[in-house]
């Protein structure tokens, strides 16, 4: 299982500050292991991921259709509160910022 990580660059810190200015109150850096799986679940808060390095596949239901999208370095994905989703990290792993808006 991956680990919460310290901020390692000025760019990461700037991105965290930007997310906080957007109203996200819990913001962390996470390093997911290669092949890590997060089974289907939902949150009681809005979530945003900013992919720093690597890629992650996120499967969710949008408008009754199941979508599976791979998000790569530089991508951002918003997951609204209550939306069922799952995730799988690619073979190389993935470092990303996770932000929660309660």
HELIX and SHEET records of a PDB file:
HELIX    1   1 UNK A   10  UNK A   21  1                                  12    
SHEET    1   A 4 UNK A   3  UNK A   5  0                                        
SHEET    2   A 4 UNK A  26  UNK A  32 -1                                        
SHEET    3   A 4 UNK A  85  UNK A 101 -1                                        
SHEET    4   A 4 UNK A  37  UNK A  41 -1                                        
SHEET    1   B 5 UNK A   3  UNK A   5  0                                        
SHEET    2   B 5 UNK A  26  UNK A  32 -1                                        
SHEET    3   B 5 UNK A  85  UNK A 101 -1                                        
SHEET    4   B 5 UNK A  46  UNK A  62 -1                                        
SHEET    5   B 5 UNK A  65  UNK A  72 -1                                        
SHEET    1   C 5 UNK A   3  UNK A   5  0                                        
SHEET    2   C 5 UNK A  26  UNK A  32 -1                                        
SHEET    3   C 5 UNK A  85  UNK A 101 -1                                        
SHEET    4   C 5 UNK A  46  UNK A  62 -1                                        
SHEET    5   C 5 UNK A  76  UNK A  79 -1                                        
END                                                                             
